[in-house]
């Protein structure tokens, strides 16, 4: 609990000053957990170092030229002083004389001004659904979602982008913005501490969870990666939430997590089907025909989700929890133009 | 297949129901947590209790579970099957002695024994081995091999006349068992126990079981024990018949006795005779003149061995007048004295030279050639004594070593009233057997007394020098000469043998003889090495051997009579319990059950295998 408090957005410096030796002890406990928790090579039990090495060349693909402020690796929508040369143009009165290319004047005899492209950082928010429905499946959907989020966080931080992590559970918790690859352990620890539980209405909580982004200038658009099972009924309400985010300048990416047994339940006979979040239950006689009808219904719902995303230009990717993470990142998400 | 604990089979019916009930209840309580229930709504909801009681669908897992519990229940019932017994070797010993023809067991003891032996063979399987031994006068291995072979041989088995060599048969059976140590051996002896005590071998290769085949009253037998004829020594020529009857019953027996003239069939006497219990009685009967053959019959019912109730007897002819005998000799005192001692012989003695020169001699009914054989034999019967080394009749060589009798036909008329065992030759002759003559007395050097027919005449050869034997100084010699002269002159007593005893008849090679049995059956026998051997003499009565080419020509006639008290005594006398080696019955009572092989381990293994298979299916499919 204390560990979670430490990483809920408070500046590291403030913690260091206030906690003192307590912070040191907590760091030691976290390090011990990393060493013994889920085997060597795991970062906070979330991400394997081998995966990290495989994805270190990846970067997020923003939906438009970014404007998150200088310092990033992404092309700016405006020309700005930088070392990235683009072209020459004829000097016009008013131009900054510091940009004159005297060597070109020596060769051409006319004044030429060097133009450069601005590089800006991308504001990235990774929203992780930690509702009770994410705690199901074999393998566990939340565990897989943590890994996906951790990998995307690593991709974000290693390109100097600003990262914000939001966990949607009973009490929405957030971390960031973080910047710089040295903050990756902090981000992973945050994700590792995410616990499933509670009932979450994604369509309602999603706009509120990203309320802090609303305070940013409209010109600074953010890339919001929502990692969830998106099980909302009706699905159009999720579209409304996407619309609300988009109005605040969010470039939404929907990453759906699904487990194999969710797609193909192999239970038979009389079954009491219980909603993991609401506790609502219904009696169902599971037969091959019943399962087939369920699968058809699920496929229709997925089609609706894809339709909602497509109508809003929201990039969409579906991830089965039995899919190896490197394959997902290097193949599936590339195909969906989420990373490159 | 049987079950040692069949009550457990009820579990085989109950447990599948229990499994189904468990699945039913488990299915009702099974919960499936899903991310969102709206995807499941209205699929096929069970809203009432009736839906809850629906049987679970028959899945592979459920099927495997049911089969597994049924197998386990079957294992609890302890199924077992009988152990295949090891192959057995059954040796059947059938007593084929005379007493086995007793009819106190219908149709006879022997037939009963054969029937019981057949049942024993029927109990054998194809993998078993069976041997059949006939215990007659000698023990004979009749068949060995498959039960079918023994069964076939059993059908052809016939009883003999004579004792049963049971000791030898049991020893032979044990030897047979020893040859097949891999088989479980068993000896079964079928006998009536009517014989002398026997001692079974000390060590046998298998247990011996005696099966008694006698009836409830095996002592009810009477027999003709002895029949003799004689000429009354008063010079009248009258003849008498002496008959001795024996009773082996514990009660006196009253039996009618008839005496019939065989040739005419006329009954010449009849008696009602009371024979004391376990005793004998005798009859003496004057035989009318002209009767040559008699049949004595012990009539009446209740006799269990008809074999000894009939006797045939030949009567000596009353020699009417004299027999003219010519003795050709250079001087053999003992022979001449023996001939002259016969009152009915008119003897003429001529020397060899006279014979060789062909000097006229008086006609003779019989010629005695002493130490010579002329090139041309005189007509009529011949008695050849001491044949010379060179002659055309038979090959003779000097045999310097003293000779004794090695075998003799004591029943032959030539040896009647003679104890030939004391016969000894200081210097004998080595004589080759003749194809046309029957050997009556034999020494290690060859035949010493022969009898046969040559060119239609009867010939008797005494192939030794009476002067070189002790015989001429004993009473046996004149008796032998008497018998020979009487036989050659046609006045001797006919041949009588015991049942089963073979009789040889001289028949030239390439020709056949016809044997007419007492029951009228005719058997053709081919001559081998100059003689025909009549072996089937089991039926008492008169046998006639005819020349097959000329049935009017009688080669030999002989009678078969049992006349053996030992064989007629059909009472069980053997203490079979003393030598019975049947496995004690107590062993069976201690373990009355047939050895069984239990199969529960196999069923448990199969059930575990199915459960393992079910687990694999369960894991591969995930939770079902």
Interface residues (C-beta under 8 A of the other chain):
Chain A: X133 X134 X136 X138 X141 X229 X231 X233 X261 X262 X265 X266 X267 X268 X269 X270 X271 X272 X273 X274 X275 X276 X277 X278 X280 X281 X282 X283 X284 X285 X286 X287 X289 X290 X293 X294 X297 X298 X301
Chain B: X23 X27 X28 X29 X30 X31 X32 X33 X34 X35 X36 X37 X38 X39 X40 X41 X43 X44 X45 X46 X47 X51 X52 X54 X56 X57 X59 X621 X622 X623 X624
